[in-house]
Amino acid sequence: MLLSRTSRTAGLPTTVRVLVVARAVNRLGAFSLPFLSLVLVHEQGATLRDVGRLLAAFGVATIASRLLGGWLCDRWSARATMVTGLVGTAAAQLGIAAATTMPQAAVGVVGLGLAFEVYEPPSQALIADRTPREQHAAAYGLLGGTLAAAGMAAGLLAAVLAPLGLRWLFVADATSCLACAVVVAAVLSARRTASPPAGRGPAQSGETDQGGETDETDEAAGGAWRDRRLLALLAVGTVFATVYLQVTVTLPLTLAERGLAPSVLGLLLTLSALTIALGQLVLRRRVWSYRPFLAMAVGYSLLAIGLGLYGVATSRPTFALATVVWSAGDLLLIGHAYAVVVSIAPAGARGRYLSTYGLSWGLAAAVAPLAGTQLLARLGPAGFWAVVAVAAASLALVQPALHRRLTVRGAA
């Protein structure tokens, strides 16, 4: 339904739709990570300090994973890179499900981190290369909205499987990864790079011959770390990702401290996905697509309010209300940051720019578990979520300055 809802998404290329469908299949089982901290505590007897350190190791591994994804995509086809990452992710998740000791679980968690982000650089680059610039926000928004719709089923499935045993969540997630790999391998072309959209030359889309990348791409790729606009976006993105990951790291622990069952987390994730999916249907995205920084400022504000409410929530209804509020903010954030990154990327360097920006999630995944578990232990839920809310609010306040910086440089 979301794939053909508006005329803005109706003209998207088949490649983009295939990637969206494949990710939706993957999303149906991608509910295991929010339960990882609970598995380590309840199944392996880990302490909060152990959980923080191990999840931080996962985060460090995802940094290498994303870099590996970009490196492999330059040397293999995008299809081969994505299939490799998905199969590796499935193998690591099955390892976590089968672990009987803490060292075995640790190997599985680090292995999961090393494979977790391999899929992202080639998939994001393909979306950017196959769509005109004016449709970038729509394409990434379509991806986010479709994932939200699939997330509704994922959250319900998690709520059903959690009482049967948390390990089964990882088995289901591994199955969805393998199904996604089958879709990608069967439908996507094996060509090394994406074909440029009509009216755009190879230099614009980053397409090269089989012998290697163009000199222009190499120069642009090296310039990614010298582009202050990208570094500013990376800094903001890292803070956002650190805040956002608290939903998967510390919300499960907060629910447990408040005496709520693990299945409640699955229901809250379903509610979040439902809020985003319904919001996609009623929100006039074409208005926000031309005001990305305004949309992100409002989104971060709602994120701050919703996450702050977690600190005072004590029952299912109050946790549900908080989830709806921050999910509404998440709806306004979908797609805009990646569209802005694509807009400042030089010709032929979109994949590298997206890969560099995507490191924000790896950096956050290394910081969020350590900071989250330590602050939760010291401040308690109320103090901890207040700090998270302040961090989210600060992101809303910096959007006007970020907009001016990028506009002056001709980016936005």
KOLLUMBA-17457 format. One line per field, with one value per residue (C-alpha): residue in one letter; y, z, x. Coordinates in steps of 0.2 Angstrom, whole numbers, padded with zeros to 4 digits. Layout:
N
residu = A,...
c2 = Y,...
c3 = Z,...
c1 = X,...
***
This chain:
412
residu = M,L,L,S,R,T,S,R,T,A,G,L,P,T,T,V,R,V,L,V,V,A,R,A,V,N,R,L,G,A,F,S,L,P,F,L,S,L,V,L,V,H,E,Q,G,A,T,L,R,D,V,G,R,L,L,A,A,F,G,V,A,T,I,A,S,R,L,L,G,G,W,L,C,D,R,W,S,A,R,A,T,M,V,T,G,L,V,G,T,A,A,A,Q,L,G,I,A,A,A,T,T,M,P,Q,A,A,V,G,V,V,G,L,G,L,A,F,E,V,Y,E,P,P,S,Q,A,L,I,A,D,R,T,P,R,E,Q,H,A,A,A,Y,G,L,L,G,G,T,L,A,A,A,G,M,A,A,G,L,L,A,A,V,L,A,P,L,G,L,R,W,L,F,V,A,D,A,T,S,C,L,A,C,A,V,V,V,A,A,V,L,S,A,R,R,T,A,S,P,P,A,G,R,G,P,A,Q,S,G,E,T,D,Q,G,G,E,T,D,E,T,D,E,A,A,G,G,A,W,R,D,R,R,L,L,A,L,L,A,V,G,T,V,F,A,T,V,Y,L,Q,V,T,V,T,L,P,L,T,L,A,E,R,G,L,A,P,S,V,L,G,L,L,L,T,L,S,A,L,T,I,A,L,G,Q,L,V,L,R,R,R,V,W,S,Y,R,P,F,L,A,M,A,V,G,Y,S,L,L,A,I,G,L,G,L,Y,G,V,A,T,S,R,P,T,F,A,L,A,T,V,V,W,S,A,G,D,L,L,L,I,G,H,A,Y,A,V,V,V,S,I,A,P,A,G,A,R,G,R,Y,L,S,T,Y,G,L,S,W,G,L,A,A,A,V,A,P,L,A,G,T,Q,L,L,A,R,L,G,P,A,G,F,W,A,V,V,A,V,A,A,A,S,L,A,L,V,Q,P,A,L,H,R,R,L,T,V,R,G,A,A
c2 = 0000,0012,0008,0016,0028,0044,0050,0055,0037,0030,0035,0027,0014,-0005,-0006,0005,-0005,-0021,-0014,-0008,-0025,-0034,-0023,-0025,-0044,-0042,-0030,-0043,-0052,-0037,-0036,-0046,-0032,-0023,-0039,-0042,-0034,-0044,-0060,-0056,-0052,-0066,-0080,-0077,-0069,-0053,-0038,-0020,-0017,-0033,-0028,-0010,-0017,-0030,-0019,-0006,-0019,-0023,-0004,-0003,-0019,-0010,0004,-0009,-0017,-0001,0003,-0015,-0014,0002,-0007,-0023,-0013,-0004,-0021,-0033,-0030,-0021,-0037,-0048,-0036,-0036,-0054,-0057,-0045,-0053,-0071,-0066,-0057,-0073,-0084,-0072,-0072,-0091,-0091,-0080,-0091,-0106,-0099,-0107,-0097,-0079,-0081,-0089,-0075,-0062,-0070,-0070,-0052,-0046,-0056,-0048,-0031,-0036,-0041,-0029,-0014,-0022,-0021,-0002,0007,-0002,-0001,0017,0021,0011,0021,0038,0033,0026,0041,0060,0072,0079,0061,0057,0062,0053,0037,0037,0041,0027,0015,0022,0021,0003,-0002,0005,-0005,-0021,-0016,-0017,-0036,-0038,-0030,-0042,-0057,-0052,-0050,-0068,-0076,-0067,-0078,-0094,-0089,-0074,-0085,-0088,-0070,-0072,-0087,-0078,-0063,-0074,-0082,-0065,-0060,-0076,-0072,-0055,-0061,-0073,-0058,-0047,-0062,-0067,-0049,-0037,-0036,-0043,-0027,-0019,-0002,0005,0012,0031,0038,0044,0061,0058,0053,0040,0053,0059,0042,0036,0022,0016,0002,-0015,-0010,0002,0018,0035,0047,0059,0046,0043,0062,0065,0050,0056,0073,0066,0068,0086,0092,0102,0101,0082,0082,0094,0082,0067,0075,0079,0062,0054,0063,0058,0040,0039,0046,0035,0019,0021,0014,-0003,-0002,0005,0005,-0014,-0012,0002,-0008,-0022,-0011,-0005,-0023,-0025,-0041,-0042,-0044,-0026,-0020,-0029,-0021,-0003,-0007,-0011,0005,0015,0007,0009,0028,0030,0020,0029,0046,0042,0041,0057,0068,0079,0074,0086,0101,0094,0088,0106,0111,0097,0107,0113,0096,0089,0103,0098,0080,0082,0092,0078,0065,0075,0076,0057,0050,0062,0055,0038,0044,0047,0032,0018,0009,0003,0017,0030,0021,0020,0038,0042,0030,0038,0056,0051,0040,0056,0065,0050,0051,0069,0064,0050,0052,0070,0068,0055,0067,0081,0071,0065,0084,0089,0074,0077,0067,0049,0050,0047,0029,0036,0051,0040,0027,0041,0048,0031,0029,0040,0024,0014,0027,0029,0010,0010,0025,0022,0006,0012,0029,0022,0008,0019,0034,0023,0014,0031,0042,0030,0030,0048,0056,0046,0049,0068,0068,0060,0072,0087,0079,0077,0095,0102,0094,0104,0120,0117,0114,0133,0135,0119,0125,0142,0133,0122,0135,0147,0133,0130,0113,0115
c3 = 0000,0005,-0012,-0022,-0011,-0019,-0036,-0029,-0025,-0040,-0051,-0041,-0051,-0049,-0040,-0026,-0024,-0023,-0010,0000,-0001,0004,0019,0024,0023,0034,0046,0050,0060,0065,0083,0092,0095,0108,0118,0117,0134,0142,0134,0141,0159,0160,0150,0153,0170,0164,0175,0169,0167,0157,0146,0143,0138,0127,0118,0116,0108,0096,0092,0088,0077,0067,0063,0054,0047,0038,0031,0026,0017,0007,0003,-0003,-0013,-0023,-0027,-0029,-0035,-0023,-0024,-0018,-0004,0003,0002,0011,0025,0027,0028,0040,0051,0051,0056,0070,0077,0076,0086,0099,0100,0103,0115,0132,0140,0141,0130,0117,0118,0117,0101,0093,0098,0091,0075,0073,0074,0061,0049,0054,0043,0028,0019,0022,0011,-0006,-0003,0002,-0013,-0025,-0019,-0022,-0039,-0045,-0041,-0046,-0033,-0030,-0026,-0013,0002,-0005,-0008,0009,0017,0007,0014,0032,0030,0023,0037,0050,0042,0043,0060,0066,0062,0069,0086,0087,0082,0096,0109,0104,0104,0119,0132,0123,0125,0120,0110,0098,0093,0086,0076,0069,0065,0056,0046,0040,0035,0024,0016,0012,0005,-0006,-0013,-0016,-0025,-0035,-0041,-0041,-0055,-0052,-0060,-0050,-0049,-0052,-0069,-0068,-0069,-0086,-0091,-0079,-0085,-0077,-0068,-0059,-0053,-0048,-0062,-0067,-0078,-0071,-0070,-0055,-0049,-0058,-0052,-0048,-0036,-0028,-0025,-0019,-0007,0000,0002,0013,0029,0024,0020,0036,0031,0031,0048,0055,0049,0056,0073,0074,0068,0081,0095,0088,0086,0104,0110,0098,0103,0121,0115,0112,0126,0141,0138,0140,0157,0162,0159,0169,0183,0183,0184,0166,0156,0141,0130,0134,0124,0108,0110,0112,0096,0087,0093,0087,0070,0069,0073,0059,0047,0050,0050,0033,0026,0033,0033,0018,0015,0000,0012,0024,0009,0005,0023,0030,0044,0050,0050,0059,0072,0076,0075,0088,0099,0099,0102,0117,0125,0122,0128,0143,0147,0149,0165,0174,0166,0177,0168,0151,0146,0151,0142,0127,0127,0127,0113,0102,0105,0101,0086,0079,0080,0072,0057,0054,0054,0042,0026,0028,0035,0021,0008,0014,0014,-0004,-0009,-0003,-0010,-0025,-0041,-0040,-0021,-0014,-0008,0002,0009,0015,0022,0031,0038,0043,0055,0066,0071,0074,0085,0094,0096,0105,0116,0120,0129,0141,0144,0145,0157,0168,0169,0172,0186,0194,0190,0190,0176,0180,0180,0165,0153,0158,0152,0136,0133,0135,0122,0110,0113,0110,0092,0089,0094,0082,0066,0062,0063,0053,0040,0038,0037,0023,0014,0014,0006,-0007,-0001,0005
c1 = 0000,0014,0023,0010,0002,0007,0013,0029,0033,0024,0039,0052,0063,0061,0078,0072,0056,0066,0077,0062,0053,0069,0072,0054,0056,0071,0062,0049,0062,0073,0067,0080,0092,0081,0080,0099,0102,0089,0096,0113,0106,0093,0101,0119,0119,0128,0129,0124,0143,0145,0130,0137,0155,0148,0136,0150,0161,0146,0146,0164,0162,0148,0160,0172,0156,0151,0168,0169,0153,0159,0175,0167,0155,0169,0177,0162,0144,0132,0121,0136,0140,0122,0120,0137,0131,0114,0121,0134,0121,0110,0125,0130,0112,0111,0127,0119,0104,0114,0126,0127,0141,0145,0161,0151,0138,0152,0159,0141,0138,0155,0152,0135,0142,0155,0141,0127,0131,0139,0122,0119,0132,0128,0109,0109,0120,0109,0094,0103,0110,0093,0083,0083,0089,0071,0065,0079,0069,0054,0064,0072,0055,0047,0060,0057,0038,0038,0050,0038,0024,0034,0039,0021,0021,0038,0033,0018,0029,0041,0027,0022,0039,0046,0036,0042,0060,0071,0083,0069,0069,0087,0082,0067,0078,0091,0077,0072,0090,0091,0075,0080,0097,0086,0076,0092,0101,0086,0080,0094,0107,0124,0132,0145,0136,0119,0114,0112,0094,0088,0097,0112,0129,0140,0151,0135,0129,0146,0146,0163,0170,0175,0193,0190,0184,0187,0200,0186,0178,0194,0197,0180,0181,0196,0188,0174,0184,0189,0171,0166,0148,0148,0158,0145,0131,0141,0142,0123,0119,0130,0122,0105,0110,0116,0099,0089,0099,0093,0077,0085,0098,0090,0071,0071,0080,0068,0053,0061,0064,0046,0040,0034,0036,0048,0033,0028,0043,0037,0020,0028,0039,0023,0014,0029,0029,0010,0012,0025,0015,-0001,0008,0015,-0002,-0009,0007,0009,0027,0029,0028,0041,0053,0057,0059,0070,0078,0062,0055,0070,0069,0051,0055,0069,0058,0044,0058,0064,0046,0043,0059,0058,0041,0049,0057,0040,0031,0026,0012,0008,-0003,0010,0024,0012,0009,0028,0031,0017,0025,0043,0038,0029,0045,0054,0041,0047,0065,0064,0074,0079,0096,0101,0094,0104,0120,0117,0114,0131,0141,0152,0148,0153,0155,0138,0142,0157,0148,0133,0146,0155,0139,0133,0147,0137,0127,0143,0150,0134,0133,0150,0145,0127,0128,0142,0134,0116,0119,0131,0119,0104,0113,0118,0103,0089,0075,0069,0086,0093,0078,0079,0097,0092,0078,0090,0101,0087,0081,0099,0098,0082,0091,0106,0095,0094,0113,0116,0104,0113,0130,0125,0115,0130,0140,0127,0122,0104
***
